[in-house]
Amino acid sequence: MSHQAWDRIVQVHVRDGQVDYPSIQADSTLDGYVRELNRIDPTRLLRRQDQLAFWINAYNAFAVKGILDHYSPMTLWGRYRYFIGRNYQVGGTAINLYDLERQMLIEQFHEPLIHFAIVCASKSCPKLQPWAYQPDQLDRQLDQVARAFINDPTRNGFDRQQKVASLSMIFKWFEPDFAGAAGSVLAYIARYVEGSELAKELTQPGYRIEYLDYDWSLNGIAPKEMARVGTS
């Protein structure tokens, strides 16, 4: 399974996490890549790294496709339609974004780093990267996006005097994944946070966690029809 087409899409149409949806809309490459995902049976990919890269790229491609098809997670009803009400085809089988994340990525791979790699087209999500995930580079790529997300002050903050960690809601929604891997959310964050002293503090008692409001607005320029009809 080659992810060259998806790599080209994000290289050309993504800048610092901002997605140019109208330009993707005018480019037939995404439709071709989505069709290719439906021709592949991911269970025949033998290596874990091949399967994990496949599903991460598939999620991100489908998330973009959903926006282009005029679904939007900006409202509560919109999130239901975007994550659950819209199916995509993989290897001839229908799957929505909700099940792809939970049944495939979380339950099968037990890898918390996927939460920094999959992007649901919203500003508070991790940034969509200008490259596809590649099996032979996957460990490095996942480490890179984890560090970028955790140390992004618009997504997480640490008040060392007051001992307050202001964290993305991602850490609350998927707390069992992070705590299961490291014992607690803060201990997991300590693995990737910048600064050895801060990392040490986060592994000791005393820090309080506050969760930040999640911004569901679009992570880029809306496609033309959506720009007219809003969050239809």
Secondary structure as GFF3:
##gff-version 3
##sequence-region A 1 232
A	DSSP	alpha_helix	4	13	.	.	.	ID=ss1
A	DSSP	beta_strand	14	15	.	.	.	ID=ss2
A	DSSP	beta_strand	18	20	.	.	.	ID=ss3
A	DSSP	alpha_helix	21	25	.	.	.	ID=ss4
A	DSSP	alpha_helix	29	39	.	.	.	ID=ss5
A	DSSP	three_ten_helix	42	44	.	.	.	ID=ss6
A	DSSP	alpha_helix	48	68	.	.	.	ID=ss7
A	DSSP	alpha_helix	76	83	.	.	.	ID=ss8
A	DSSP	beta_strand	87	90	.	.	.	ID=ss9
A	DSSP	beta_strand	93	96	.	.	.	ID=ss10
A	DSSP	alpha_helix	97	99	.	.	.	ID=ss11
A	DSSP	pi_helix	100	106	.	.	.	ID=ss12
A	DSSP	alpha_helix	107	109	.	.	.	ID=ss13
A	DSSP	three_ten_helix	112	116	.	.	.	ID=ss14
A	DSSP	three_ten_helix	135	137	.	.	.	ID=ss15
A	DSSP	alpha_helix	138	150	.	.	.	ID=ss16
A	DSSP	beta_strand	157	159	.	.	.	ID=ss17
A	DSSP	beta_strand	164	167	.	.	.	ID=ss18
A	DSSP	alpha_helix	170	173	.	.	.	ID=ss19
A	DSSP	alpha_helix	175	182	.	.	.	ID=ss20
A	DSSP	alpha_helix	185	190	.	.	.	ID=ss21
A	DSSP	alpha_helix	196	202	.	.	.	ID=ss22
A	DSSP	beta_strand	208	211	.	.	.	ID=ss23
A	DSSP	beta_strand	220	221	.	.	.	ID=ss24
A	DSSP	alpha_helix	224	229	.	.	.	ID=ss25
###
